[in-house]
Amino acid sequence: MGTFVCYLIPMKTRETLPTGELPQKVLLHACCAPCSAPILEWMLAHGVEPVLFFYNPNIYPQEEYLIRKNELIKYAQKNKLLFLDDDWKHTEWLVSVKGLENEPERGKRCFECFKHRLLATAKRAKEMSISLYTTTLAGSRWKRLDQIRQAASFAKSHVPEVDYWDVNWKKGGLQERRCELLRLNKFYNQQYCGCEFSMRRLQEKPTVEK
């Protein structure tokens, strides 16, 4: 994944997975099969109908984008899930992060990236008449939950008709389950966030001689 610093959530704000009344249907913004699989498994086991929405114009190059998308399509078909795709709008995404190309991971560029993608997700949820959406980004130990929540608030200000289902998908053993499902399904396991800027950071990482 390159050189990241793990973002630690203070103990007093650490969440568990929902235990009360759950929604019937949720639009899940999905970044890839490995991150989506444990969340989808949990939703299906708890009576939540997920609709997959693949909007990740940050992924670069296009070949990488297609690998991740096609693998998720196969997993969705295997589980008879609806898959929605908003295509590779990379040029639009580049405009949204213009001037932030040299920002470190988990910095301002990532926040603008989240805003761009979650706004598109909220708009699609509204079009589909789905009142709630959530994102697999909240299941990644490399992403900052505070940035994701702020991005969701930004989306809410533009699309007030739908709400963000705020779940910390790192909890409930889902990170461990991610590793298990990755092995069981032989998923392609990407080594960087997706964008050319995170890829550059990975390439610049010094190698350690053994």
N, C-alpha and C positions, 0 to 999 in steps of 0.2 A: 504493500500500500504506500510505499514511500516513507518519508520522515514525517510522522504525525506525533502530536502530543495528546495523550488520552485526556479527555475532558471529564473531570470527576464531578458528579452531582453531589452537593452537600447531603449528608444523611437525612436531615430533616425534610428534604424535598423529594426524596426517592419514592417513586411510585411503584405500585404493584399493578398487575393486569386487572381489568374490570371484573367485578364479581357480582354486580347487581343486574338490573334489567339491561339487556343489550339491544342494540339496534337490529332491525331485520335485514337491512341492506346498506352497504357502505361502498363508496368508490375508493379503491385503493390505488393511490399513485405508486407505481412499482418501478424500481430502478433496474432490477435484474432478478434472475431466478433464485440464486442463493439467498438473497435478502428477503425475497417474497415468500418462499416456500414455508418457513416456520410460521409466519403470520397467517398465511392462507390456511394452513393446517389447523391453527388455533381457532380461526374464525369459523371454519366448517364444523369443527368439533363442538362449537358453542352456539350453533344455529344462526350464525351471521352469514348472509349471502354477500360475498365479495364480487365486485366488478372491477376487473383490472384495467388500469389506465396507464399506458406506456408513453410518457412525455418526458424525454430526456435529451433535448437538443444540445446539451453540454457534452455529450459523449463524442469523442474524437479518437481516430478518424472514423469515417463512415463505416468502414469494414468492422471496426470494433462495435459500433452501434448495432449493426445488423446481427452480429454474433449474439449480443446480449438480448436483442429483441426476439430473434428466432428461437432462442433457447427458452425464453419465457412463454412464447406462443405454444411451444410443444408441451410445456408443463401445464399451461392453461387447458389445452385440448385434452390432455391426459386426465385432468380433474373436471372436465366439462364446465369450464368457467368462461364467462364472456370476457373477451379481450378487446380493448379499444386502443387505437394507435393514432397519435396526432402528428406522425411523420417527423422527419429530421430537419427541424427549422434552426439549423446551426447559425446561420447568418443573423437571425433575429436574436438568438441567445448572445452572440458576440456583442451586439449593440447594448444589451442589458448589462454587460460587465465591462464595457469600454472604460479604460482608464484604471482598471483594477487588475490588470494582467499580472503584475508582479507582487500582488498581495500574497501573504503566506496562506497555507491551507488553514481553514477554519476562521479566516478573516473576513474582510468586507466583501471580497468577490464571492465567497461561498454564500453569504447572506443574500446578495443580489440574485445569485443563482436560485436559491430557494424561493425567493419572492416571485421570480419569473415562472418557475415550474408550478408552484402551489396556486398562483393566480390562474394559470391555465387549467389546473385541476378543478378549482372551484367553479370556473366557467363551464367546464364539461359536466360537473355534477348538476349544475343548474339546468343545463340542456337535457340531461337525462332524468330530471325530476327526482334526483337522489339527494336527500337532505343533509347527508353526512359524508365527509371524505376524511381519509387519513393517508399517511405516507410511510413507505418502508425506510425513508431517511431517518425516521425516529427509532429505527432498530439498529442503526449503525453506531458502533462505538467510536467511529471517526468523526461523527457529526455532533454539533452542539445543539442540544435540545432548546436552549434559549433562542437561538437563531431561527430554528424551525417554527417555534411558537410565535415569534415576532413576525415571521414571514406569513404565517397563517392569519395573524391579525391584519396584516396588510391586505391579504386576499379578501378577508371579511369586509374591509372598508370599501372594496370595489364590487363584491358580490355578496351582499348582506342576506340573500335568500338561503344560503347554505352555511353549514357550520363545520368547523374542523373537529374531528374526534381526536382529542388530545390523549394519546396513549403512548407511554414509554415502552416501545416494543423490544427494548433490551431486557425486560424483566420476565419473570415467570419461567426461566430456563430456556427462553427462545434463542439466546445466543449460542448456547450449547447445542440446542436442537438444529440450529443452522448448520453447524459443523457436521452433524450426523447426516442431515439430508443432503448436504453437499457431497459427502462420500457415497451415500446410497444411490443418488441419482447421477453421479459422475458429472456434476455441473462444471462448466467452465468457470474457473475462479479468477476473476480479473485482479490485477495487481495495482491498480490505481483508480482514483475516483471516477475518472471518465474524460475530463477535459484535457486539452493540450497543455494547460498550465500545470496541472497536477502531474501529468505524464513527464513534463520537463523536469519537475522536482525529483521524480523517481530516477530519471536518467542522470541527474546531477549528483545523486547520492553516491558517495565514495564506496568502492568495493573493499571488502576486508579479505586480505589474503589468508588462506588457511594453511 
